[in-house]
Amino acid sequence: MTASTYVQQYAPVPTALDALPALPQEFTGRADDLAFILGVLDPDRPGDGPAVAVLSGWGGVGKTTLAYAAGHAAQQRDWFTGVLLVDLRGYDPHPAQAEDALEALLRSLGVRPEHLPPPGAGREVLYRSQLNVRQAAGERLLVVADNASALAQVQPLLPPGHHGMLVTSRDGLPGLGRMRTVNRLQPDDAITLLQAALKSNNPDDARVEEDPGAAERVVLACGCLPLALQITAALLAQDPGQPLSERAEALSQAADVLDGLSDGERSLRAMFDQSLDRLSLQEQDLFRLLSLNPGPDIATPAAAVLAGQPQPATERLLGRLAASHLIERNPAARGRWQMHDLLRAYANEQAETVKARGRDPRRRYDQARTRLINHYTEHAQAADTHFHPPGSLPVSSRFSDREQALAWFDAERENLIATAHTTPQAGLSLGFALGAYLSWRRRLQDLVVVCSLALDACRTLNDPHNEASAWNNLGNALRQLRRFDEALNAHQTDLNHCQQTDDTHGQAGAWNNLGNTLQELRRYDKAHEAHQTALTLFQQTGDTHGQAGAWNNLGNTLQELRRYDKALHAHETARTLFQHTDDTHGKAVARNNLGTAYRGLGRFEEAVAAGRQAVEMLVAAEDWFRTGEAWGELATTLTAASADPAQVRDAWNESATAYTRAGADEEAAASRAHTDSTKIPEEQLPVAACPPSEESSSGAGTGAGA
């Protein structure tokens, strides 16, 4: 089977057979890629390496058109006297072989059929000698080997000397030359492509200009993939009355998106089929299994759990899938892999096809999904143990310390939240396991979501014990979002559940958090009563840490009531009890609140000292949100003490910096707004700004795992 070939000559020579195809009108958005390719092909480039560029990327991303564009750009610079183009059809059922490509190239170079050597090494020798003759005559040719699928197809075609070469492939082909991955377009460029493609069919087509929002939804649904956009433009051209909003709505249906990306001649699904068919059975199986991961990317250990294979073997398979551009390495995190939405839809289709073959394949996929859910749940529960006061939970050895647990949570957050939506058991376990972390990172909207999922799961699973804890945690999340009335209802419901089950410790926690919410609602007398009740109940249960938190919150309420002497005693007691429980973080919070009590008493020197100690301790704990509040408290104290305005500004700046690190943008902006002020009216001075000590419920013990 021969390979199709074309040659473009820019001088009058007899071997010129054809020209590079003209670029489509809608070609756009490849300036960086073109600059890279031209840097490789430039005859004046530094170094003596071969002028060979390899463009790889998944099917439909626009590699071939980019190669044509580079050829045209090189022509305009007079870098080449001719361009040879050969289509290797690497993903067809019968790809072109190297000897076929060599025959086509030799014919294009003017070799008569009777002078062609038989298939084998002789053809490669003649090909190189022909190119050497051209170079000696002052010619420089560019060879474009399009749609290669294997090194063996391309290596014999590498030109000698000063000639250049471009290779396109859906696979990475290392060892040929400079490699460049061609990625999807940016959304703005994708919209430009869609608009140009529509106008190439009808210059009066103004649908993109008339509804830019719908145009953006269309290109995002197409994954900003040039082939998908061209197919969509063709379908829109066939139906000129169809609004872009209607097409966007049709493409947004995940189950049917690939059906909507076929115009009868071109099909995204068919192109994906070609890539998948070239993989081994193990690689195909892992590709399908990856669609079961509910989140946006997956780490190698999780993929190994999903596949039910050792991690080294799974990593090799993942590398092969990435080389085929069916998945991508996450550029921001080594050892993590991601899949484009259109490929995910295709992988899910493939998995459903396999599951439809019978009960055994369905059971195998269900087992893989369960393994993955258990993996996420067990690791999250282990990481969570590093976010609770010392002695309250056994600390898991799965993570060496809180820093490692935090890094794992940060990497897996989106996967964990997505997994919490999969089953009631996962929602229950992860709803509890993620609470402390999400609060620490100030991911408060996510916190409300997972707390609500845990509550729904308790009702579904008829779990009244954990339901009380779920109400408690939801109340804390709502209070942090300043949804105080809803938080009050949640804590009152929690209290009712605990009273009905005679759960004294649960009642203590409910009263504690009820008091915190009442304080936010400025119902200080009721808050004082609630904290006193919580303290009494914690004393009855012998919970020293709970008592410390209740004393701390009681002190905050006493400050609001301007009873500073009693507040000072409460915070000193809290600090002592936190010290007994070896809770460094609790001591830092109590120390900060001591500073505000000293300030209320006009004991500014002690207030400043306590504030600086609190900041130092909170920085060491890397609790950036509370660090921001502690710096704000210190700035307020310095203002009240008539300190140097520069010190006040520095404190507010430190507050803003800490808030920014915590992701608390509104609070950071408020602190920055204070930096230009050196005097704050007394009535505006905040009191007890450090958050109250919450009584969180871990709930969902190991028996509730997925």
N, C-alpha and C positions, 0 to 999 in steps of 0.2 A: 504494500500500500504506500503510495507516494504522499508526500506532504505538500500542501499548497504553499507557494512562495511568490514573492513579489520583489522587485528591485526598483529603487528610485535612483536615478542618476542626475546629478546637477551639472554635468558636462556632457557634450555630445559624444557618447560612446555607444557602440553597437549592442552592448549587453543590457541596456536599459529596457526592462519589460513592463514595469508598472510603477506606480507612485504610492507613497504612504496614503492611506485613506484620509480624506479631509476630516477635520475635527467637527464633531456635532456642535450645533449652535449653542447648546446648553452647557458645554464644558466650562467648569468654573471651580474655584476654590482650591487649587492645587499649587499655589505659589511656593510653599516650602518644599513640597515634594519635587517640583521642577528644579528648584535651586539646588537640591541635593544631587539630582541626576546630572544636571549640567556641570556641577562641580566634579563629578566622576568622569564625564566625557570630554571635558575641556582639554585640548591638546597641550595647553600651557600649564596644566596643573602641576603642582610640585610632586616630586617622587617619581619612581619608575614602575609602579605597580600597574597591572592591567586596567584598561578603561572599561571595566565590566560592572554594571549595576544590576542587582537582582531585586525585582519588585514583587513582594508577596502580600497576600491578603485573601480574605474569603471571597467566594464567588459573588460577582455583582458589585464589587466595591469600586470598580473603575480602573483596574490596573492596565488593561489594554489601551484604553483611551489615553491614559496618562503616558504610556510609552509612545504612542503616536504623537502626542503633544511635545514630548521631549525630542523626538526625531525632527519635527518641524522647527522647533526652537534651535536645534543644533544646525539645521540647514540654513536658517536665517543668519547664523553666525559664520557660515562658510567653513564649518569644522569638518565636514564630510563631503566627499565627491559622489557618494552613492549610499543607498540604504537597502539592505537585503532584509526581507521580512518572511519568516517561516512560521506557520501555525502548527504546533506539535500536537494539538488536540489531546492533551494529556489526560483529560477526564472523560473522553469518549469511551465507548466500549472497546474500541480498537485504536489505542494511541499510535501516533506515528513513531517509528523506530529511528534511531540515529542514522542508520545507513540510508533510510528513505529521505530524511531531511538533508543529508549530505548530497544525495543525488539531485534533489531539487535545487540546492544552492549551487552546485557545480554547473547545472544547466543554465542557471541564471547568470553565472560568470562566463558563459560562452563555450563551455566544454561540449563538444558534439556527443550525441548518445553513443556512437561507436567507440569513443575514446574513454567512456566511463569504466573504471575498474569494477569488478564484481564486488558485492557487499563484503566488507571487511576493512582491515587497516589501510588498504590501498586507497580507498576513497578519502579517508581523513588526511593521508599524506598529500594527495593531489589537491585537496581543498586548501591546505595550508600553503602549499607551493604557489597556487594561483593567487592567494592573498599576498604572499611575499612579492610576487611579480608586480601586482598592483601597487604595493607600497614603493617598490623600487622605481616605478613610473610616476611617483608623486601623488598617488591616490590614497585616500583614507576612507574606508567603508565602515558603515555602522550595521551590525547584524542584530536584528530584533527577533529573538526566539520567544514567541508568544505561547502561553498556555502550556508550559512544561509541567510535568508531574514527577520527574525523577532526574537525578543527577546524570544517569546514563544516557538520557535523551540529549543532554545539553553539552556535556564535557567534550565530545568530539567536535562540537561546533565552535568552540572557543577560538577566536581569531588571534593570529600571532601579531607581533610587532605593535604598531601604533594604531591599528584598527580598534574600533569600539564595539561594545555589545550591550544590549538590554535584554533581560530575561524576565518574563512574568510567570508567576506560579501561585497556586493556592497553598502550596507548601513552602516552608522554609527550605532553601537549597544552599546550605553552607558550603564554603570552599570554592565557590565560583568567582566571587568578587564582593564588592560593597553591597550590603544588604539593606533594604528599606521596606518597612511594613507600611502598606497603604491602608489607611483607616477611613472610616465613614466620614462624610462631610460634616462640617459645622452646620447648625440649624439655619443660619442666615444664608450660607452658600447653598444649602439644600433647597431653600425657598427660591433662590435665584435660578437654580436648575429647573425646578418645577415650572416657574413662570416662563423661562425661555423655551422649554419643551412644549408648553401649551401654545405659545405664540408662533413656534415653528410650524404648527398645524394650522393656526388661525391667528394672524397678527392682531385681530380685534378681540381676542379672548382676554377679558379683564377680570377673571374670577379671583386671581391672586390679589390684585390691587383692591378689589371691592371687599374682600373678606380676609385680611391678613391673619386674623386670629385662627380662622379655619385652615388657612394654608399652613400655619405652623403646626396645627394638630395633625394635618395630613402628613407632613414630612417627618414628624416625630413617630407617627404610626408606621411609616415606612423605614424607620430606623436610620434616616438620613443616608440610605444606601442608594447610590445612583441607579442601579438596575431597577430596584423597587419603585423609585421615583419615575423612571422612564416608562415602566409598565403602567403606573398610575396615570401618568400624563396621557398615554395612549387610550386608556379606558375613558378618561374624561373627554378626550377629543371625540371618541365615538358617541358620547352622550353630552353634547354641548350645553344642554339645559340642566345638567346635574349640578347643584350647588356644592361647593367644597365642603360645607358643613355636613352634607349628607354622605359624601365620600369619607370624611373623617370619622363619622359615626360608624359607618360600615367597617372601616379598618380597625376601629377601637375594640371590636369584638374579638377577644384573644382566640376564641375557638375557631374563628373563620378567617383570621387575618391572612393566612397563606392562600386561601381560596380567592381572596380579593387581590392577590398579586400575581395574576396570570392573565395575559391578554390573548391567549390562543396560540401565539408563536413563542412567547417567552414565559417562563415560569420559574419563580424563585424556588419553589419546592423541588422542581426537576434539577435545578442547579445544586441544591443541597444534597439531593439523592446521589448525584455524581460524586460529590466529595465523600459522602458516607460510605458508598460502595467500595471505595479504595482502601478503607480501613480494615484491620483484622477484626475477627468476631469479638475479641475481648475489648478492643477499642470502641467498636460500635455499641457494645453492651454498656460500657461505662458512660458513653455519651448519652444514652437513653436514661440511665440511672441519675445522671446529674440534674435532669429535669425535676426530680423529686425534692431537691433542695429548695425550701420555700423562700430563701433570701436571695440577695443579689449576687453573692459570690460564695465561694466555699474554700476552706483551708484544706491542705493535703491530708491531715489526719482525719478530718470529717469525711472527705471523699473516700478514704480507705475504709472507714466504717460503713459507708454507704455501699461500697463495692464488696465488702466482706473479704478483702484481700489484705496482705501485708502492705505496709506503707511504702516501702521501696518499689514494689511492683506497681502499685497504684500511681506513684509519682512518675514512673516511666510511661505509663499509659496516658497520664495527663499531659506530659511533655509531647507525646505524639499527637494528641488532639490539638494542642496549641500550635504545633508545627503545621498542622493541616488547617489552622485558622477556624476550627469549629468551636474552640474556646479561646480565651485570651488570658495571658498572665496579667494579674492586677498590677498596673504600673506603680501603684502607691504602696504595695505591701508584698514582699517576697513570700512565696509559698501559698499564695491565694490565687484563685482562678475564677474567671467570670465568663458569662455567656451573653451575647447580644439577645435582645428580646425576641427578634424574629427566629434566631436559632433555638432559643428556648421553646418557642411555640412549636418549632419543627421537632425538637427532641421529645417534647411532650406527646406530639402526634405519634412519633415512633414508639414511645413507651406504651401508649394506649393500644397501638396495633399489636404489640407483643402480648400485652395482657389479655387481649381478646382471643388469643389462641387457646385458652383453657384455664382450668382452675390452678394448675401448678405454676404457670407463669404469673398469674395474678397473685398467688400466695408469695412467690419469690419477691415481687416488687413491694408487696405490703410489708414483708419482713424487713426489706432494706429500708423502707420508710420508717418503720418502728425503731430500727437500730439507730438511725440518724436522730430521731426525736429523743431517744434515750441518751445518746451521746451529748446533745446540747443540754438536756435537762440536768444530767449528772454533773457535767462540768460547771454549769451555772450555779447549782447548789453548792458545789465545792468552792467556787470563787466567792460566793456570798458569805461564807464563813469568815472571810477576812475583812468584812465590813461591819462587824458587830462588836460591842464592848467586850473586853477580855473576860473570859469565863462564862459568857452567856451562851455560847455554842462551842462545841469541839471544833478546832480549826483543822481543816482538811490539809493533808500533805500533798494533794495533787498540784497545788501552787505553792511556791516557796515562800511568798510573802504577798502583801496587799498590792504592791506595785505590779507583780506579775499577773495577779488576778485582775487588776484594773486594765492592764494591757489586753488581756484576753477578752474581757467584757467589751472594751472599745472596738476590738476587731470584729466581734461576733454580734454586736448589738442588733443590727438589722435582721440578721438571721434568727436571733432569739425571739425578737418581737413577732416576726413572721411565723415562727414555729409555735408560739403561744396561741395563734389563731387556728392551729390545725386540729386539735382534739381537746375535749374538756380537761383530760388529765394533764396535757401539756400546758393548757391555760392556767390551771390551778398551780402546778409546780413552778412554772416560770413567772407567773404573776407574783408569787412570794419571793422567788430567788432574785428577781431583777430589781426589787423595790429599793433596797439600800443603795445599789449602784446608780440607778437612774436619779435618785434624789441627790447623790453625791455629785453627779455630773450635771445637775439642774436640767435634765431632760424631762420636764414636768408634764408636758402633753403626753409623751410616751408613758410616763408613770401612771397617769390617769387611765390610759388605755389598758395597760397590763393589770392594774388593780381591778378594773371593771371586768376584764376577762376572768380573773380569779374568782370574783364574786359570782359571775354567771355560771362558772364551772361548779362552784359549791352548790348552787341551786340545782343544776343538772344532775350532779352526783349525789344529791341529798346528804350533804356534809355540813351539819349545823355547827360543829365545833370550828372548822376552818372558816365558816361563813362569818362568824363574829370577828375573827382576825381580818378577814377580807374587808369588812365594813370599816374597821379601824384604819387599815392601810389606805383605803380609798379616801377616808376623811382627811388623813394627813396630806395626801397628794392634792386634794381639792383646796385645803387651806394654803398650801404653798403657791397655788395658782390664784389665791385671793378670792376663791369662790366660797365665802365664809358660810353663807346660809346652807349651801349643800353640804359643806363639811360638818356643820353642826348637826344636821339631820343624820349623816353617816355615823358620827360618834354616838349620838343618842340611840340609834338602832343597835350599834355595837354594845352599848351599855345594857340595853334591854335583853339582848341575847345572853350576855354574861350573867345577868341577874336571874334569868329563867333557868340557867344551868348551874347556878350556885358557884360560878367560877370567880373566886375572890380576886385572884391575880389579874384576870381579864378585866374585872370591874375597876381595879386600880388603874390599869392602863387607859381604860375608856374615860374615867374621870380626869386623868392627867391631860389627855388630848382634848377632851371637852373643855377643860379650863383654858387651854391654849387658844382654842377657837373663840371662846367667850371673850377672852382678852382682846383678840383682834376685832371683835365687834364692840369693843369699849364697854362691855358689861363687866366692870372690874370687880364689883362685889360678888357677883355670881362666879366669876373666874376664881376669886380668892377662896370661896367656899368649895369649889370643885377641886382645887389643888390641895386644900386641907384634907378633904376626903380621900384623895388619891394617896397622900402621904400616910394617913392612918392605915389604909388597906395594905400599902406596901410594907409598913412596919409589921402588920399582922402576918404577912406571908414571909417575912424575913428577907426580902429582896433589897439588898443594900444599894445596888445600882439603881433600882427603881426609886428608892428613897432619895438618892442624890439628884435624879432628874426632877422629882417632885419639889424638892427644896429649891432647886434652881428656878423652876417655873413660878413657885410661890414668891421667890424674891423678885422676879420680874413684875409680877402683879402688884406687890407691895410698893415697888418703885412708881408704878403708874398711879397708885393711891397716895404717893408722896410720903410714904412711911419709910424713910430711908434707913433709919437705925435698924428696924426689923428686917429690911431688905438686905442690909449688910450682913446681919447674922445669918440669914437664909443662904446667901451665896457663900459665905465662909464655911457653913456646914456642908453645902453641896461640894465645895472644893475638897474638903477633908474626906468625904465619903467616896468621891471619885478617886482620890488618892488611894484609899483602902482597896478599891477594886482594880487598881492599876490601869485606870482609864485616862491616858494622857490627853486624849482629845476632849473628854468631858472636863478635865481640869482646865484646859485652855478656855473652853466656853464659860466655865464658872469664873475664871480669872477675868475675862473680858467684862462680865456682868458685875463683878466686884468693882471694876473701874468706874462703871456708870453709877453705882451706888455711892462710891467715894465722891464722884462729881456732884451728885445730888446733895451731899453733905457739905460741899464747898472745900473738900480736902483734895485740892487739885494735884499736889505733888504725888500723893499716893495713887490718885486716879491715873495720872500719866504713867507712873511706874507699872501699875497693873495692866494698863492698856498695851504698853510696849512688851511686857512679858507675854500677854495673850497673843499679840501679833507674831512674836517669835515662835511660840508653840504651834500656832495654826499653820504657819509657813512650813515648819518641820513636818507637820501632818499632811501637807499638800492639800488642805481643805481651802481651796481658793475662794469659794463663795463666802465662807465665814471669815476668811482673812480680809476680804474686801469690806465686810461689815465692821470688823475689828479696827481696821485702819480708819473707817469713817467715824467710829466712836472716838478713836484717839484724836482725830482732827477736831471733832466737836469739843472734846475736853480741852485741847490746846486753845481753841477759840475762847472757851469760857474762862480759861486761866490767863487770857490776854497774852498768850505766847507770841513769839516772833511770827509775823504773817508768813514768812518763807517756810517755817516749819509746818504751818497749817496747810499751805499749798502742797508741800511735799507729801503730807499724809493723805490728802485727797487724791493726789496723783497715784500714790501707791494703792489706794483703794480702787481706783478705776482700773489699774493694771491687773490687780487680783481678780476683780469682777470679770474682766475680759478673758482671763485665763479660765475662769469658771464657765464662760459662755453666757454670762448674765449681762447682755448688752444694755438693757434699760437701766440697770443699776449702775453700770459703768458710765453711762452718759450722765446720770444724775450726779455721780461723784465728780466728773469732769466739770460739770456746771458750777461746782463749788470752788474750783481752783482759783477763780478770779475774785473770790470774796474772802475778805480777811476778818469779817465780823458777822456773826449770825445772831439775830435777835433771840433772847432767852426763850421766848414762847415757841421758837422753831427748833429748839434743841431736842433731838430725839433721845429717848430713854430706852435702855435695855434692848439695843438694836439686834444683838446676837439672837439667832433663832431659838425658840424654846426647845427644851429637851423633850423629844418625842418618845412615846412608849410604842415602839413598833412591834408588830407581831410577825414572827418568822412563819408560823403556820405550815401547812402542807408538808408534813414530815415525809420520810422516805417512802412510806406506804402510799403516798399520793403521787409518786413519780409516774412519768408516762410509761 
